[in-house]
Amino acid sequence: MDGRDGRDGRVRATLLIVSLVISGCSKVLPPKDQVIALEGATLIDGAGGDPKPDAVIIVRNGHIEAVARVNEIPIPRGAERINLVGKTIIPGLIDSHAHVERWAARRYIAWGVTTVRDLHGQTDSIVALKQEMNLGSILGPRMFVAGAMIDGVPTTYPNATGVATADQARHAVDLHAVAGVDYLKVYTKITPALLRPLLDEAGKLRLPVAAHLGKTDAVTAARAGVVSIEHMAGVVQAATGDPMYASAHNDFLTGWTAEEKGWAGLDSSSVARTARALAQTKVVVVPTLVVHDMLSRLDNPILLTRPGMEDVPENAESVRSVPSLLRRTGWRPSDFDAFRRSRRRQDQFVREFRRAGGAIAAGSDAANQLLIPGYSLHEEMSFLVGAGLTPLEAITAATRRGAQLLRADSLGLLAPGKVADLVVLNGNPARNISATRNIAMVIIRGRVIRPDSLRATWK
Protein backbone atom coordinates (compact mmCIF):
# COMPACT_ATOMS: atom_id res chain seq x y z
CA MET A 1 0.00 0.00 0.00
CA ASP A 2 1.51 3.38 -1.01
CA GLY A 3 1.36 6.52 1.16
CA ARG A 4 -1.67 7.98 -0.63
CA ASP A 5 -3.64 4.75 -0.22
CA GLY A 6 -2.77 4.80 3.47
CA ARG A 7 -3.95 8.38 3.85
CA ASP A 8 -7.16 7.63 1.92
CA GLY A 9 -7.80 4.64 4.12
CA ARG A 10 -7.35 6.72 7.24
CA VAL A 11 -9.69 9.39 5.87
CA ARG A 12 -12.34 6.79 5.06
CA ALA A 13 -11.97 5.29 8.55
CA THR A 14 -12.27 8.72 10.15
CA LEU A 15 -15.38 9.52 8.10
CA LEU A 16 -16.89 6.16 9.09
CA ILE A 17 -16.26 6.83 12.79
CA VAL A 18 -17.77 10.31 12.53
CA SER A 19 -20.79 8.85 10.73
CA LEU A 20 -21.29 6.23 13.41
CA VAL A 21 -21.00 8.80 16.19
CA ILE A 22 -23.51 11.09 14.50
CA SER A 23 -25.95 8.25 13.82
CA GLY A 24 -25.58 6.99 17.38
CA CYS A 25 -26.42 10.40 18.82
CA SER A 26 -29.12 11.35 16.35
CA LYS A 27 -31.77 9.71 18.50
CA VAL A 28 -31.04 12.17 21.29
CA LEU A 29 -29.59 15.36 19.82
CA PRO A 30 -31.57 17.62 17.47
CA PRO A 31 -30.31 18.08 13.89
CA LYS A 32 -28.42 21.23 12.97
CA ASP A 33 -30.55 24.32 12.21
CA GLN A 34 -33.71 22.78 13.61
CA VAL A 35 -36.28 25.45 14.42
CA ILE A 36 -39.52 24.80 16.33
CA ALA A 37 -42.27 27.31 16.99
CA LEU A 38 -44.52 26.50 19.96
CA GLU A 39 -47.65 28.60 19.55
CA GLY A 40 -50.66 29.55 21.65
CA ALA A 41 -49.97 27.91 25.04
CA THR A 42 -50.13 29.48 28.48
CA LEU A 43 -46.56 29.97 29.70
CA ILE A 44 -45.32 29.38 33.26
CA ASP A 45 -41.71 30.42 32.83
CA GLY A 46 -40.28 29.25 36.18
CA ALA A 47 -39.51 32.71 37.51
CA GLY A 48 -42.52 32.62 39.84
CA GLY A 49 -44.65 35.23 38.07
CA ASP A 50 -48.20 34.90 36.81
CA PRO A 51 -48.88 32.59 33.84
CA LYS A 52 -48.67 34.32 30.45
CA PRO A 53 -51.42 33.43 27.95
CA ASP A 54 -51.07 33.09 24.16
CA ALA A 55 -47.31 32.59 24.26
CA VAL A 56 -45.01 31.72 21.40
CA ILE A 57 -41.59 30.15 22.01
CA ILE A 58 -39.02 29.83 19.23
CA VAL A 59 -36.54 27.00 19.76
CA ARG A 60 -33.45 26.85 17.57
CA ASN A 61 -30.86 24.08 17.82
CA GLY A 62 -31.76 23.13 21.36
CA HIS A 63 -31.91 26.65 22.81
CA ILE A 64 -34.70 29.17 23.27
CA GLU A 65 -34.29 31.96 20.75
CA ALA A 66 -37.35 34.06 21.60
CA VAL A 67 -40.35 34.21 23.93
CA ALA A 68 -43.25 36.50 23.10
CA ARG A 69 -47.00 36.73 22.63
CA VAL A 70 -48.62 35.27 19.52
CA ASN A 71 -48.33 37.68 16.55
CA GLU A 72 -45.71 39.83 18.34
CA ILE A 73 -42.80 38.24 16.46
CA PRO A 74 -42.55 36.57 13.03
CA ILE A 75 -42.25 32.80 12.87
CA PRO A 76 -38.98 31.87 11.13
CA ARG A 77 -39.40 30.47 7.63
CA GLY A 78 -39.18 26.68 7.61
CA ALA A 79 -39.88 26.32 11.34
CA GLU A 80 -41.86 23.33 12.55
CA ARG A 81 -44.99 24.97 13.92
CA ILE A 82 -46.78 23.24 16.81
CA ASN A 83 -50.20 24.54 17.84
CA LEU A 84 -50.54 24.37 21.63
CA VAL A 85 -53.72 26.35 22.18
CA GLY A 86 -55.37 25.21 25.44
CA LYS A 87 -52.14 23.74 26.82
CA THR A 88 -49.58 24.99 29.36
CA ILE A 89 -45.79 25.09 29.03
CA ILE A 90 -43.51 24.84 32.07
CA PRO A 91 -39.71 24.45 32.29
CA GLY A 92 -38.29 20.96 32.31
CA LEU A 93 -38.55 19.65 35.87
CA ILE A 94 -35.48 19.28 38.08
CA ASP A 95 -35.35 16.52 40.70
CA SER A 96 -33.04 17.98 43.32
CA HIS A 97 -32.62 14.73 45.24
CA ALA A 98 -32.35 11.58 43.16
CA HIS A 99 -30.54 8.26 43.06
CA VAL A 100 -30.44 7.47 39.36
CA GLU A 101 -30.43 3.92 38.06
CA ARG A 102 -29.86 3.17 34.38
CA TRP A 103 -33.28 1.58 33.84
CA ALA A 104 -34.94 4.80 35.00
CA ALA A 105 -33.32 7.15 32.46
CA ARG A 106 -36.24 7.25 30.02
CA ARG A 107 -38.79 7.15 32.83
CA TYR A 108 -37.58 10.54 34.00
CA ILE A 109 -38.08 12.00 30.53
CA ALA A 110 -41.56 10.49 30.19
CA TRP A 111 -42.54 12.34 33.37
CA GLY A 112 -41.01 15.63 32.26
CA VAL A 113 -37.94 15.47 34.51
CA THR A 114 -35.12 16.76 32.32
CA THR A 115 -32.46 17.30 35.02
CA VAL A 116 -31.52 15.31 38.12
CA ARG A 117 -29.22 15.99 41.05
CA ASP A 118 -27.86 12.58 42.01
CA LEU A 119 -26.84 12.37 45.65
CA HIS A 120 -25.10 9.05 46.03
CA GLY A 121 -23.63 6.37 43.82
CA GLN A 122 -20.43 4.45 43.18
CA THR A 123 -18.33 7.39 42.04
CA ASP A 124 -16.80 5.97 38.86
CA SER A 125 -20.02 4.39 37.58
CA ILE A 126 -22.27 7.36 38.36
CA VAL A 127 -19.81 9.79 36.74
CA ALA A 128 -19.76 7.52 33.67
CA LEU A 129 -23.57 7.46 33.54
CA LYS A 130 -23.61 11.26 33.83
CA GLN A 131 -21.26 11.53 30.86
CA GLU A 132 -23.39 9.19 28.75
CA MET A 133 -26.54 11.19 29.44
CA ASN A 134 -25.02 14.64 29.17
CA LEU A 135 -23.22 13.84 25.91
CA GLY A 136 -26.41 12.40 24.44
CA SER A 137 -25.21 8.80 24.09
CA ILE A 138 -28.40 7.62 25.76
CA LEU A 139 -31.73 9.33 26.25
CA GLY A 140 -32.06 10.56 29.79
CA PRO A 141 -32.06 13.68 31.95
CA ARG A 142 -29.11 15.98 32.42
CA MET A 143 -27.18 14.74 35.45
CA PHE A 144 -25.26 16.50 38.19
CA VAL A 145 -23.57 14.08 40.58
CA ALA A 146 -22.03 13.90 44.03
CA GLY A 147 -20.46 10.48 43.66
CA ALA A 148 -20.13 8.43 46.83
CA MET A 149 -21.38 10.23 49.93
CA ILE A 150 -18.86 11.03 52.66
CA ASP A 151 -19.74 9.47 56.00
CA GLY A 152 -18.18 8.79 59.37
CA VAL A 153 -16.88 5.35 60.24
CA PRO A 154 -18.05 2.71 60.06
CA THR A 155 -19.98 3.93 57.02
CA THR A 156 -23.71 3.27 56.80
CA TYR A 157 -23.34 1.98 53.24
CA PRO A 158 -20.35 -0.01 52.01
CA ASN A 159 -19.87 2.17 48.91
CA ALA A 160 -19.67 5.40 50.93
CA THR A 161 -16.36 7.12 51.66
CA GLY A 162 -15.57 6.85 55.37
CA VAL A 163 -13.55 9.47 57.27
CA ALA A 164 -12.49 9.56 60.91
CA THR A 165 -10.09 12.53 61.06
CA ALA A 166 -9.82 16.05 59.66
CA ASP A 167 -7.01 14.98 57.31
CA GLN A 168 -9.12 12.11 56.01
CA ALA A 169 -12.05 14.47 55.45
CA ARG A 170 -9.87 16.81 53.38
CA HIS A 171 -8.41 13.90 51.44
CA ALA A 172 -11.89 12.56 50.66
CA VAL A 173 -12.85 15.95 49.21
CA ASP A 174 -9.72 15.97 47.05
CA LEU A 175 -10.43 12.47 45.71
CA HIS A 176 -13.99 13.40 44.79
CA ALA A 177 -12.81 16.54 43.01
CA VAL A 178 -10.33 14.56 40.92
CA ALA A 179 -13.06 12.07 40.01
CA GLY A 180 -15.12 14.86 38.45
CA VAL A 181 -18.10 15.27 40.77
CA ASP A 182 -20.20 18.44 40.71
CA TYR A 183 -20.67 18.71 44.48
CA LEU A 184 -20.37 16.61 47.64
CA LYS A 185 -22.82 14.94 49.96
CA VAL A 186 -22.16 14.33 53.65
CA TYR A 187 -24.07 11.70 55.56
CA THR A 188 -25.41 11.06 59.04
CA LYS A 189 -22.20 10.17 60.89
CA ILE A 190 -20.34 13.34 59.98
CA THR A 191 -19.81 15.28 63.21
CA PRO A 192 -19.28 19.05 63.48
CA ALA A 193 -15.57 18.37 64.03
CA LEU A 194 -15.37 16.52 60.71
CA LEU A 195 -17.69 18.90 58.87
CA ARG A 196 -15.50 21.98 59.43
CA PRO A 197 -12.33 20.77 57.63
CA LEU A 198 -14.44 19.08 54.96
CA LEU A 199 -16.25 22.35 54.18
CA ASP A 200 -12.98 24.26 54.26
CA GLU A 201 -11.42 21.97 51.66
CA ALA A 202 -14.59 21.91 49.56
CA GLY A 203 -14.66 25.71 49.59
CA LYS A 204 -11.13 25.89 48.22
CA LEU A 205 -12.18 23.60 45.36
CA ARG A 206 -15.52 25.38 44.87
CA LEU A 207 -17.52 22.22 45.53
CA PRO A 208 -20.92 22.82 47.19
CA VAL A 209 -21.81 20.42 50.00
CA ALA A 210 -25.26 18.86 50.47
CA ALA A 211 -26.07 17.40 53.87
CA HIS A 212 -28.17 14.47 55.08
CA LEU A 213 -27.51 15.04 58.75
CA GLY A 214 -27.52 12.92 61.89
CA LYS A 215 -24.69 13.74 64.27
CA THR A 216 -24.80 17.43 63.33
CA ASP A 217 -27.94 19.50 63.74
CA ALA A 218 -29.39 21.49 60.84
CA VAL A 219 -28.68 25.00 62.15
CA THR A 220 -25.06 24.17 62.99
CA ALA A 221 -24.52 22.65 59.53
CA ALA A 222 -26.21 25.55 57.75
CA ARG A 223 -24.17 28.16 59.63
CA ALA A 224 -21.02 26.18 58.84
CA GLY A 225 -21.76 26.51 55.12
CA VAL A 226 -23.55 23.49 53.67
CA VAL A 227 -25.55 24.53 50.63
CA SER A 228 -28.57 22.32 51.28
CA ILE A 229 -30.30 20.32 53.99
CA GLU A 230 -31.74 17.09 52.60
CA HIS A 231 -34.95 15.50 53.96
CA MET A 232 -35.09 18.24 56.66
CA ALA A 233 -32.57 16.07 58.51
CA GLY A 234 -31.18 17.60 61.68
CA VAL A 235 -34.16 19.92 62.15
CA VAL A 236 -35.61 17.96 65.08
CA GLN A 237 -32.24 18.01 66.83
CA ALA A 238 -31.89 21.75 66.21
CA ALA A 239 -35.43 22.41 67.52
CA THR A 240 -34.99 20.39 70.71
CA GLY A 241 -31.28 20.73 71.46
CA ASP A 242 -31.46 17.14 72.66
CA PRO A 243 -28.09 15.36 72.19
CA MET A 244 -29.96 12.04 72.17
CA TYR A 245 -30.56 12.45 68.45
CA ALA A 246 -26.85 12.74 67.67
CA SER A 247 -25.99 9.65 69.73
CA ALA A 248 -28.89 7.71 68.18
CA HIS A 249 -27.16 8.09 64.82
CA ASN A 250 -24.39 5.75 65.93
CA ASP A 251 -26.73 3.29 64.23
CA PHE A 252 -28.46 4.49 61.08
CA LEU A 253 -31.83 2.81 61.62
CA THR A 254 -31.98 3.84 65.27
CA GLY A 255 -31.24 7.45 64.39
CA TRP A 256 -33.61 7.46 61.43
CA THR A 257 -36.46 6.08 63.53
CA ALA A 258 -35.84 8.47 66.43
CA GLU A 259 -35.76 11.51 64.17
CA GLU A 260 -38.82 10.52 62.14
CA LYS A 261 -40.82 9.99 65.35
CA GLY A 262 -39.32 13.08 66.98
CA TRP A 263 -41.22 15.46 64.70
CA ALA A 264 -44.46 14.43 66.42
CA GLY A 265 -43.18 15.73 69.77
CA LEU A 266 -42.30 19.23 68.54
CA ASP A 267 -44.48 22.19 69.42
CA SER A 268 -45.41 24.80 66.83
CA SER A 269 -43.27 27.56 68.32
CA SER A 270 -40.05 25.52 68.24
CA VAL A 271 -40.75 24.53 64.63
CA ALA A 272 -41.30 28.16 63.63
CA ARG A 273 -38.21 29.32 65.53
CA THR A 274 -35.98 26.71 63.86
CA ALA A 275 -37.42 27.48 60.42
CA ARG A 276 -36.62 31.17 60.86
CA ALA A 277 -33.10 30.41 62.06
CA LEU A 278 -32.43 28.23 59.02
CA ALA A 279 -33.92 30.76 56.60
CA GLN A 280 -31.50 33.39 57.90
CA THR A 281 -28.53 31.21 56.88
CA LYS A 282 -29.67 31.15 53.21
CA VAL A 283 -29.40 27.35 53.14
CA VAL A 284 -31.68 25.57 50.66
CA VAL A 285 -34.02 22.95 52.09
CA VAL A 286 -34.93 19.92 49.98
CA PRO A 287 -37.79 18.58 52.14
CA THR A 288 -38.60 15.38 50.20
CA LEU A 289 -42.04 15.32 51.83
CA VAL A 290 -42.88 12.39 49.59
CA VAL A 291 -40.27 10.34 51.47
CA HIS A 292 -41.76 11.16 54.86
CA ASP A 293 -45.28 10.46 53.62
CA MET A 294 -44.30 7.11 52.10
CA LEU A 295 -42.56 6.13 55.33
CA SER A 296 -45.71 6.91 57.27
CA ARG A 297 -47.69 4.59 55.00
CA LEU A 298 -45.08 1.93 54.32
CA ASP A 299 -47.37 -0.67 55.89
CA ASN A 300 -50.06 -0.02 53.25
CA PRO A 301 -49.62 -2.54 50.38
CA ILE A 302 -51.91 -0.52 48.10
CA LEU A 303 -49.06 1.92 47.50
CA LEU A 304 -47.31 -0.73 45.41
CA THR A 305 -50.19 -0.57 42.92
CA ARG A 306 -50.78 3.20 42.85
CA PRO A 307 -50.55 5.19 39.59
CA GLY A 308 -47.01 5.47 38.30
CA MET A 309 -45.95 2.00 39.44
CA GLU A 310 -46.72 0.65 35.98
CA ASP A 311 -43.53 2.40 34.82
CA VAL A 312 -41.41 0.49 37.34
CA PRO A 313 -39.98 -2.85 36.11
CA GLU A 314 -40.90 -5.91 38.15
CA ASN A 315 -37.22 -6.49 38.94
CA ALA A 316 -36.60 -2.94 40.20
CA GLU A 317 -35.91 -3.95 43.80
CA SER A 318 -34.90 -0.45 44.84
CA VAL A 319 -38.54 0.63 44.46
CA ARG A 320 -40.44 -2.60 45.07
CA SER A 321 -38.48 -4.12 47.99
CA VAL A 322 -40.85 -2.86 50.70
CA PRO A 323 -41.10 -6.19 52.60
CA SER A 324 -37.32 -6.36 52.98
CA LEU A 325 -37.21 -2.81 54.38
CA LEU A 326 -39.96 -3.63 56.86
CA ARG A 327 -38.01 -6.68 58.02
CA ARG A 328 -34.80 -4.67 58.31
CA THR A 329 -36.32 -1.83 60.31
CA GLY A 330 -38.60 -3.88 62.52
CA TRP A 331 -41.07 -1.00 62.56
CA ARG A 332 -44.34 -1.73 64.38
CA PRO A 333 -47.83 -0.18 64.09
CA SER A 334 -46.94 2.24 66.91
CA ASP A 335 -43.98 3.50 64.86
CA PHE A 336 -46.17 4.16 61.84
CA ASP A 337 -48.70 5.95 64.03
CA ALA A 338 -45.91 8.24 65.23
CA PHE A 339 -44.68 8.78 61.67
CA ARG A 340 -48.17 9.84 60.63
CA ARG A 341 -48.44 12.25 63.56
CA SER A 342 -45.11 13.75 62.49
CA ARG A 343 -46.43 14.74 59.09
CA ARG A 344 -48.29 17.78 60.45
CA ARG A 345 -45.12 19.25 61.96
CA GLN A 346 -43.08 18.51 58.85
CA ASP A 347 -45.61 20.40 56.75
CA GLN A 348 -45.59 23.25 59.26
CA PHE A 349 -41.80 23.50 59.03
CA VAL A 350 -41.96 23.82 55.23
CA ARG A 351 -44.65 26.46 55.52
CA GLU A 352 -42.75 28.46 58.17
CA PHE A 353 -39.46 28.18 56.30
CA ARG A 354 -41.05 29.51 53.12
CA ARG A 355 -42.79 32.29 55.08
CA ALA A 356 -39.41 33.33 56.52
CA GLY A 357 -37.98 33.67 53.02
CA GLY A 358 -36.25 30.30 52.86
CA ALA A 359 -35.51 28.66 49.50
CA ILE A 360 -37.14 25.27 48.85
CA ALA A 361 -36.11 22.87 46.09
CA ALA A 362 -38.17 19.83 45.16
CA GLY A 363 -36.66 16.35 45.34
CA SER A 364 -38.04 12.82 45.36
CA ASP A 365 -35.26 10.49 46.65
CA ALA A 366 -36.18 8.06 43.86
CA ALA A 367 -35.30 5.33 43.22
CA ASN A 368 -35.99 4.02 46.74
CA GLN A 369 -38.79 2.04 48.31
CA LEU A 370 -42.13 3.25 46.85
CA LEU A 371 -40.40 6.25 45.23
CA ILE A 372 -40.89 6.23 41.47
CA PRO A 373 -38.32 7.90 39.19
CA GLY A 374 -40.01 10.87 37.57
CA TYR A 375 -43.49 10.36 38.94
CA SER A 376 -42.59 10.91 42.60
CA LEU A 377 -41.38 14.44 41.82
CA HIS A 378 -44.97 15.23 40.83
CA GLU A 379 -46.09 13.70 44.12
CA GLU A 380 -43.58 15.94 45.89
CA MET A 381 -45.01 19.05 44.24
CA SER A 382 -48.48 18.03 45.41
CA PHE A 383 -47.20 17.54 48.97
CA LEU A 384 -45.54 20.96 48.86
CA VAL A 385 -48.89 22.50 47.91
CA GLY A 386 -50.51 20.52 50.72
CA ALA A 387 -47.95 22.00 53.11
CA GLY A 388 -48.90 25.54 52.14
CA LEU A 389 -47.05 26.51 48.97
CA THR A 390 -49.03 27.79 46.01
CA PRO A 391 -48.97 25.68 42.83
CA LEU A 392 -46.69 28.27 41.19
CA GLU A 393 -44.33 28.13 44.17
CA ALA A 394 -44.24 24.34 43.95
CA ILE A 395 -43.44 24.51 40.23
CA THR A 396 -40.69 27.04 40.94
CA ALA A 397 -39.29 24.66 43.58
CA ALA A 398 -39.10 21.96 40.89
CA THR A 399 -37.60 24.24 38.24
CA ARG A 400 -35.82 27.53 38.95
CA ARG A 401 -34.94 26.76 42.58
CA GLY A 402 -33.39 23.46 41.55
CA ALA A 403 -31.35 25.18 38.85
CA GLN A 404 -30.12 27.79 41.33
CA LEU A 405 -29.12 25.03 43.74
CA LEU A 406 -27.12 23.44 40.91
CA ARG A 407 -25.68 26.83 39.91
CA ALA A 408 -26.94 26.07 36.40
CA ASP A 409 -28.13 29.41 35.09
CA SER A 410 -29.25 28.02 31.71
CA LEU A 411 -31.78 25.64 33.31
CA GLY A 412 -35.11 26.01 35.08
CA LEU A 413 -36.26 29.14 33.28
CA LEU A 414 -37.95 29.65 29.90
CA ALA A 415 -36.29 32.74 28.48
CA PRO A 416 -34.12 33.65 25.46
CA GLY A 417 -30.71 32.04 25.63
CA LYS A 418 -31.74 29.24 28.00
CA VAL A 419 -31.64 25.59 26.98
CA ALA A 420 -34.85 24.24 25.47
CA ASP A 421 -35.87 21.83 28.22
CA LEU A 422 -39.61 22.20 28.71
CA VAL A 423 -42.82 20.29 29.36
CA VAL A 424 -46.16 20.78 27.60
CA LEU A 425 -49.15 20.00 29.82
CA ASN A 426 -52.72 19.30 28.78
CA GLY A 427 -54.08 21.29 31.74
CA ASN A 428 -53.20 24.31 33.86
CA PRO A 429 -51.21 23.46 37.03
CA ALA A 430 -51.67 26.99 38.39
CA ARG A 431 -55.25 25.96 39.11
CA ASN A 432 -54.52 22.36 40.14
CA ILE A 433 -50.98 21.10 40.75
CA SER A 434 -51.94 17.57 39.73
CA ALA A 435 -52.13 18.87 36.15
CA THR A 436 -48.33 18.52 35.96
CA ARG A 437 -48.88 14.76 35.63
CA ASN A 438 -50.92 15.08 32.42
CA ILE A 439 -48.09 15.55 29.93
CA ALA A 440 -48.65 16.08 26.20
CA MET A 441 -44.98 16.30 25.22
CA VAL A 442 -41.51 16.89 26.57
CA ILE A 443 -38.74 18.81 24.86
CA ILE A 444 -35.18 18.13 26.01
CA ARG A 445 -32.16 19.59 24.23
CA GLY A 446 -34.63 20.77 21.58
CA ARG A 447 -35.92 17.30 20.76
CA VAL A 448 -39.69 16.72 20.91
CA ILE A 449 -40.67 13.54 22.78
CA ARG A 450 -44.15 12.10 23.25
CA PRO A 451 -44.44 10.20 26.54
CA ASP A 452 -46.75 7.53 25.08
CA SER A 453 -44.28 6.79 22.28
CA LEU A 454 -41.44 6.67 24.76
CA ARG A 455 -43.30 4.24 27.02
CA ALA A 456 -43.86 1.95 24.05
CA THR A 457 -40.08 1.48 23.89
CA TRP A 458 -40.00 -0.27 27.25
CA LYS A 459 -43.37 -1.98 27.25
N, C-alpha and C positions, 0 to 999 in steps of 0.2 A: 504494500500500500504506500503510494507516494504522499508527500506532505499535504498536498491539496486535498486528497481523498480523506486524510486524517482529520483535517480541519472541517471538511464538509460533514464528516461523520459526527464530529463533536457538535457542530451546529444543529444537525438533525436531532441528535440526542437531547440537546438543550431545549429545542423547540418542543419536542415530545414531552419533556418534563414540565415545561411551562403549561402546555396544553392540558396535561393531567391535573396539575395543580388548579388551573382555572376551572376545569370541569368538575373537580372534586368540591370546590367552594361555591359553584354556581347555585347550589341548592340553598345556600344560606345568604350569600352576599348579592345585593342588587346589581344588575348590569350597569355599565357606564352610561351616563347621561340619561338615566331613568328619571322621569318627572311624573309625579302623581298630584292631582288636584282633588282634595277632599272638600266637598261643597255642601253647605246647608245645615250642618250639625250644630248643636249647642256645644260650646267649648268651655270646659273646666280646665284651666291652664296649669294648675298646680301651685300657683302663687297665693291662693287663699281668697281671691276676690270672687265677686259674684259671677255666675255662669254668663257667657256671652252668646246670644242667639245668632243664627244665620252666619256662622263662621265659614271662612274658607282658609285652608292650610295648603300651601304649596311645598311639596317634598321633592328635593332634587338630590339624587345620589346619596340617599341615606341621611340627609340633614334637612332641617326645616329652613326653607328659603324665605317664606313670608307667611304672616298671619294677618287676616283682615276680615272685614264683613263681605258678604256676597255682593258682587258688582262694584266693590271699591278698587279692585286691582284686576288687570287682565289675566286670563288663564293662558299660560305659555302654550304656543303652538305645538301640537304633538303630544301634549300631556295626557296621561290616562285620567279621565275624569270619573270620579266616584260620587254619586249622589247619596248624601247621608241625611236628607231631610227627615226629621223626627227622631234622630239618634243623638247620642252624646259622646263627645271625645274627651278622654282624660289622658294624662301622661301614662307611659308604661309604669306598672307598679314595681316598687322596690321592696323586697323582703329583707328587712334589716337584721334579722336573726334567722339564719338557715343552716342546715347541715346537708349539703347537696350530695345526692347519690346519682350515679350515671343514668340509671333507669328513669330518673325523674326529670331529666333535662327538658324534654318536650312537654311534659306535664305543666311545668312552669309557664311555658309560652302559651299553651292552650288556655290557661287561666289568667293571661294578661300580665304575668310577672316577667318583666324583661331584664331585671337586675337583681342579684342576690348578694348578700353579705354573709359569707360562710364563716362560721365561728369555731370550727374545730374539724380537723381531719389530719390524716397522715400527711406530713408536710409535702413530701415529694410528689405523692399521687394527687393531692388536691391542687397543688400548683400546676401540675401537668394538665389536669382537667380544666382549670381556669384558662390555660393557654389554648387548649383545643376550642373552647367555647368563644373566647374573645377574638381568636383569629378566624373564626367562622368554619373550622373544620367539621364541627358538628352543630346541629341546631339546638340552641339552648340560651339561657339568659346570660347577660354579662356577669362576670364573677369578680368579686373582690374577696380576698382570702386572708385568714389569720394563720393558717397552718395549724400545727399542734398547739393546744393551749398550754400555758405555763402554770404549773401547780406546785404545791409543796410536796414533801415526801412523807410517806409513800404516796404516789400519785393515785388519784381516783380511778383513772383509766390508764391502761398499760401503754397507750400510744401518746400520752401527754409527756411534756418535758418537765421533769422534776428538778426543783432547786431547793437547797437547804441553807445557803449562805448568800451574802450580798454579791460576792464574786461570781458565784454560780448564776445568780439572777442576771447579772450584766452579760455573762457569757451566753446565756440562753437568748437574750435579746440580739446579740451579735450574730449568732447562728441563724436565727430567723430572718434577720435582715439579708444575710448572704443568700439564703434560700429563695428570696424574692417575694416575701409576703407583703401585703398592703398595710397591715396593722397587726397588733398583738391582742391576745385574749388571756387574761389571768383568771384562775379558777379558785375554788372555795378555800383551799388550804394556804393561800398566799396571805401572810400576816402583814401588818403595817411595816414591820422591820424589813421584810423582803420587798414590799411594794415600792418603798422609797428609792432604793438603788435601781430597781427595774425601770421605774418611770424616768429616772435621771438619764439612764442609758438610752431608753427609747426616745426621749426628747432630743438627745444629741443626734440621733439617726432619723428624726422626724417621723417616727412611727407612732400613731395614735394607739391608745390602750383601752380595750373594752374589758369590762369586769363583771364576772359572775362571782359574787362575793360569798364569803362564809365566815372566815376568821377576821375579816375587816368589815367594819360597818360602812354603810353607804355614804354618810356625810364625810367620814374620814377619808374614804377613797376619792370622793368627788373633790374635796379640798386639796388632796394630794395631786390631782391632775388627770385622773382617768377621764376619757372622753365620753364614755357611756356606762350606764348601769343596766345590766341585762336582767330581765325577769323581776325587776324591783328587789333583787337580792340585797340583803344587808339593811333594808329599810326597817324591818321589825327590830333589829338590834339597835339601830340608831334611835328609834322612837322610844325604846325601853331603857337603853343603857345597861341591859342585863348581860353580863359576860357569859352567862350560860349558853347563849347562842353561839359564841365563838368556840367554846370548848366542845359543844355538840358536834361541830364540824370536824372533829378528829375522825369521825366516821361519816361518810357522805350521806347515807340514808338516814342516819340519826339526825344530822343537821338539817337535811331537807325536810324531814317530817316535822321537826320542832319549829322550823321557820314557817312552814305552810300553815300549821295549826296556830302559830303565834299571832297571826293577823287577827284572828277572832277575838283575842284578848285586848286589842288596842282600843283606846277610847278616841272619839272623834277629834279632840283637841290635840292629842299627841300626833295623830296622823297629819293634821293640818300644819302643825308646827314643823314636822320633819319635811313635809312637802315644800314649805316655804324655804327652809334652810337649804334644801337641795337645789331649788330653783335659783337661788342666789349664786350658786357656784357655776352656773351655766352648763352643767353636765346634761347630756341627753339621756332620757329614760326610754328604754325599749321594754314596755311592760309585759309583752306576751301574755295578755289576759287569756288568750285561747288556751295556753298551757295550764294556767291555774284552773280554768273552768273544766278542762278535760280531766285534770287530776281529781277534781271534786266529784266527777261522774264516772270515774274509771271503772266502777263496779256495775255500770249499766251496759249490758251487751248490745243494746240497740245502736250504740254509737258506732259499732263496727259495720253497720249497714246504712248509715246515714248518707245523704247525697254527697257526692264527691268521692266516696270510697270505690266507686266503679272504675276510677282512674288508677287505682292502686293495684299492682300485680299481686296475685295470690301468694307469691313467694317473697313479698317485701316485708320481711320480718321486723324491720325497724318501725313500721307503722302498725302491723297486725299483731305483734307479739305482746298483747295485753296480758294474757294469763301468766306468762313468764315474769312480767313485771310485778304482778300481784303476788306471785309466790316469793319473789325476791324481797319485796318490801314488807310483806306480812301485815299490810294495812287491814284494819278491821272496820266494821260499820261505824264505830265511834270515831275513827280517824276521818272517814269520809264525811261524817256529820260536821266535824270541826272544819274540814276543808270548805264545805259549803257555807258555813257561817263566816268564814274568812273572806268570801267573795265580796261582801258588802264593803268591808274596809279597803280591800284592794281597789275597788271602783272609786271609793272616796279619795284614796291617795291620788289616783290619776286625775280626778276632777280638781282637787286642790292644787296639784302640781301645775296643771294647765292654767288654772286661775291665777297662780302666782307668776305666770310668765314662763314656765318651764317648757322646754322643747321635747316633744314626744315623737318617736319614730316607731313605725309599725313593723313587728316581726312575728313570725309564726313558730319558730323552733322545729319546723319540719325538715327532714323526716325523723319523727320520733313517734312513740306510741300514740295512735289516734290522730296524729297531726299530718295532714295531707299536703304534699308539695303543691304549691299554687293555691289550692282551694282554701287552705287554712288561713292564708293572709286575708281573704275576704271575710272569713269568720272573725278574725282579729279586728277588722274595721268595724264590723257590727258590734263587737264587744266594746270597742272604744266609744261608739255612739251610745251604747247602753250605759256607759260610765259617765256620760255627760258631755262628750264632744259633739259638735254638730257634724252632719255628714261631710260638709266641705272640710272641716278640720281633720276628720278621719282620713279623707282622701289625701290631704296635704301631708299627713303623717306617713302615708304609704307612697308618697312621691317626693315632693320637694324636701321634706325633712330628712328622708333617707339619703337623698343625694347630698345634702349638706353634711350629714354625718360621715359620708364617704369622701367628702371634699371633691366631689365630682360635679363641677359647675355645669357641664353640658347635659346632665341628666335631670329628670324630675320636673321639668318645666317645658311647656310648649311655647316656644318663642323663636324668632329668627336666629339662626346660628346654632341652635341646639340639635342634638341627634334626634332622628325621627323614630323614637320609641313611643308608641301610643296605643291606646285601646279604644275601640269603637263599641259603645254599649247600645243596646236596643231601648233602654229606658233612661230615666234621669235620676242618678243617685243623689242629687241634691234634695230630692223629695223623699227618697227611700234608699238607704245605703245598700240594701240587698240587691239593688239594680246593678251593682258592679259585677254580679255573678252572671248576668245575662249578656254574654259577649258576642257581638256580631263578627268582629275581626280584630286581629292584632297586627300592628306594624312594628317590626324590630329591624333596625339597621336599614330602614326603607323598604323592607320586603313585606308584602301583604300576605297574611296567613289567616286562613279560616279554621277556627277550632274544630269544627266537625270533620273537615278533611284531615287535619292533623291527628285527631283521635283514630281515624280509620287506619292510620299507619301502625298503630300498636294493637288494635283490636283484631 
